[in-house]
Amino acid sequence: MGDWVLRPMRPEDVAQAERLSDESFYELDVRGRRGDQPPPVRRSERHREVWSERTRHLVEHDPEGCWVAEDETGMVGMATSFRREVVWCLATYAVLPDQQGRGIGQQLLAAAMHHGRSCTRAMLSSSSDARAVKLYHRAGFELHPQMYLSGPLDRTAIPVVEKVRDGSAADVDLMDSLDRGTRGAGHGVDHQLMLRTWRLLVSDTSTGRGYAYLNERGHLALLAAGNRRTAVRLLWAALADGADEPVVGHVTGANQWVLDVGFAAGLRLGQDGYLGLRGMKPPAPYVHNGALL
Ligand SMILES: CC(C)(COP(=O)(O)OP(=O)(O)OC[C@H]1O[C@@H](n2cnc3c(N)ncnc32)[C@H](O)[C@@H]1OP(=O)(O)O)[C@@H](O)C(=O)NCCC(=O)NCCS
């Protein structure tokens, strides 16, 4: 190791970790921006709150999966990860821009992955950062390109959506069972966090079951369903109730049904980052969350 040390993240580190990750991802956006993309923006106050609440939740439930790197100047890197049943997930991972490329990231990833050593499956959503993808590939992750659909929503294209209702904590068993059918492990305590922060839509009929969360900005945050037809119905419901300029991110090639809906809704297709997987194939019908997968 160089002139930095790793130690477990504590709840009082979360505010600093938030600033560090915002700085790192903002700089990545500035560096990687293509001409056809909107200019990078810093996180909103609400986004910061949601990020911090999620990170406190992970530190509380998975203290051995959350790490910081620090040198004499303070925190220079952070990684949060968690285990749910048989799956280990990397939630956030960042090193300060002027400290990247010195080996800090590799050490942080190794410490976080140690928390998942008993898990048979692993998931992460990677940025397009050249350093990140190199490290993930070296750590044995298969990389699956992610697509996204975005743009002004054509509300006249939205069909009448039936058999979708608002969900509640009473739906957690149903959701965990759908998670196991799609990604191999329930979200468990993460459903409590998502229920506190986001809006839940559920479809539970004799022909199929599924759920979708809309995040604090009115974008799809996570969707799991027992079949494609139910997934399509839920995506339409999420678009109808969500933002006028939605972003449906984290779409893998295994989920072409998202493109059917997205194009019909007037959205444009783009590509951003990778779903990194170990011990599993891309889940479907499923749209993963970038941090809670
Ligand atoms: C991804 C990240 C956490 C890695 O941390 P890091 O401290 O930079 O990583 P390391 O120095 O341990 O390793 C980086 C690797 O990329 C290589 N690298 C350095 N600069 C590079 C470049 N411009 N292009 C490609 N590879 C590069 C390094 O040589 C090293 O590989 P090596 O071990 O074979 O030498 C950090 O770069 C970062 O915060 N990126 C922006 C945010 C981000 O994308 N986070 C991941 C989200 S999923």
The ligand as an SDF file (V2000), in Angstrom:
LIG
                    3D

 48 50  0  0  0  0  0  0  0  0999 V2000
  -12.7360    3.7610  -10.6610 C   0  0  0  0  0  0  0  0  0  0  0  0
  -11.8760    4.3240   -9.5450 C   0  0  0  0  0  0  0  0  0  0  0  0
  -12.6130    4.2090   -8.2200 C   0  0  0  0  0  0  0  0  0  0  0  0
  -10.5760    3.5210   -9.4910 C   0  0  0  0  0  0  0  0  0  0  0  0
   -9.7380    4.0770   -8.5150 O   0  0  0  0  0  0  0  0  0  0  0  0
   -8.1890    4.3390   -8.8530 P   0  0  0  0  0  0  0  0  0  0  0  0
   -7.5480    4.6810   -7.5570 O   0  0  0  0  0  0  0  0  0  0  0  0
   -8.1150    5.3100   -9.9560 O   0  0  0  0  0  0  0  0  0  0  0  0
   -7.7490    2.8730   -9.3330 O   0  0  0  0  0  0  0  0  0  0  0  0
   -6.2960    2.2090   -9.3620 P   0  0  0  0  0  0  0  0  0  0  0  0
   -5.2630    3.2700   -9.3810 O   0  0  0  0  0  0  0  0  0  0  0  0
   -6.2250    1.2100   -8.2540 O   0  0  0  0  0  0  0  0  0  0  0  0
   -6.3430    1.3720  -10.6890 O   0  0  0  0  0  0  0  0  0  0  0  0
   -6.6560    1.9820  -11.9020 C   0  0  0  0  0  0  0  0  0  0  0  0
   -6.1540    1.1310  -13.0500 C   0  0  0  0  0  0  0  0  0  0  0  0
   -6.4390    1.8530  -14.2570 O   0  0  0  0  0  0  0  0  0  0  0  0
   -5.1890    2.1880  -14.8800 C   0  0  0  0  0  0  0  0  0  0  0  0
   -5.3090    3.5280  -15.4140 N   0  0  0  0  0  0  0  0  0  0  0  0
   -4.8720    4.6820  -14.9150 C   0  0  0  0  0  0  0  0  0  0  0  0
   -5.1910    5.6960  -15.7220 N   0  0  0  0  0  0  0  0  0  0  0  0
   -5.8660    5.1660  -16.7630 C   0  0  0  0  0  0  0  0  0  0  0  0
   -6.4690    5.6960  -17.9130 C   0  0  0  0  0  0  0  0  0  0  0  0
   -6.4660    7.0060  -18.1590 N   0  0  0  0  0  0  0  0  0  0  0  0
   -7.0720    4.8300  -18.7690 N   0  0  0  0  0  0  0  0  0  0  0  0
   -7.1020    3.5150  -18.5160 C   0  0  0  0  0  0  0  0  0  0  0  0
   -6.5630    2.9530  -17.4270 N   0  0  0  0  0  0  0  0  0  0  0  0
   -5.9390    3.7720  -16.5530 C   0  0  0  0  0  0  0  0  0  0  0  0
   -4.1590    2.1340  -13.7900 C   0  0  0  0  0  0  0  0  0  0  0  0
   -2.8820    1.9410  -14.3450 O   0  0  0  0  0  0  0  0  0  0  0  0
   -4.6460    0.9470  -13.0020 C   0  0  0  0  0  0  0  0  0  0  0  0
   -4.3690   -0.2570  -13.6570 O   0  0  0  0  0  0  0  0  0  0  0  0
   -3.0750   -1.1240  -13.2610 P   0  0  0  0  0  0  0  0  0  0  0  0
   -3.3510   -1.6180  -11.8730 O   0  0  0  0  0  0  0  0  0  0  0  0
   -3.0410   -2.2070  -14.2820 O   0  0  0  0  0  0  0  0  0  0  0  0
   -1.9090   -0.1950  -13.3070 O   0  0  0  0  0  0  0  0  0  0  0  0
  -11.5310    5.8170   -9.7890 C   0  0  0  0  0  0  0  0  0  0  0  0
  -10.7520    5.9230  -10.9580 O   0  0  0  0  0  0  0  0  0  0  0  0
  -12.7330    6.7370   -9.8800 C   0  0  0  0  0  0  0  0  0  0  0  0
  -13.1820    7.2600   -8.8650 O   0  0  0  0  0  0  0  0  0  0  0  0
  -13.3110    6.9610  -11.1030 N   0  0  0  0  0  0  0  0  0  0  0  0
  -14.4170    7.8790  -11.2760 C   0  0  0  0  0  0  0  0  0  0  0  0
  -15.6930    7.3840  -10.6150 C   0  0  0  0  0  0  0  0  0  0  0  0
  -16.0530    6.0000  -11.1140 C   0  0  0  0  0  0  0  0  0  0  0  0
  -16.1290    5.7420  -12.2940 O   0  0  0  0  0  0  0  0  0  0  0  0
  -16.2970    5.0910  -10.1710 N   0  0  0  0  0  0  0  0  0  0  0  0
  -16.6830    3.7320  -10.4740 C   0  0  0  0  0  0  0  0  0  0  0  0
  -18.1420    3.7350  -10.5820 C   0  0  0  0  0  0  0  0  0  0  0  0
  -18.8230    2.2010  -10.9680 S   0  0  0  0  0  0  0  0  0  0  0  0
  1  2  1  0
  2  3  1  0
  2  4  1  0
  2 36  1  0
  4  5  1  0
  5  6  1  0
  6  7  2  0
  6  8  1  0
  6  9  1  0
  9 10  1  0
 10 11  2  0
 10 12  1  0
 10 13  1  0
 13 14  1  0
 14 15  1  0
 15 16  1  0
 15 30  1  0
 16 17  1  0
 17 18  1  0
 17 28  1  0
 18 19  1  0
 18 27  1  0
 19 20  2  0
 20 21  1  0
 21 22  1  0
 21 27  2  0
 22 23  1  0
 22 24  2  0
 24 25  1  0
 25 26  2  0
 26 27  1  0
 28 29  1  0
 28 30  1  0
 30 31  1  0
 31 32  1  0
 32 33  2  0
 32 34  1  0
 32 35  1  0
 36 37  1  0
 36 38  1  0
 38 39  2  0
 38 40  1  0
 40 41  1  0
 41 42  1  0
 42 43  1  0
 43 44  2  0
 43 45  1  0
 45 46  1  0
 46 47  1  0
 47 48  1  0
M  END
$$$$
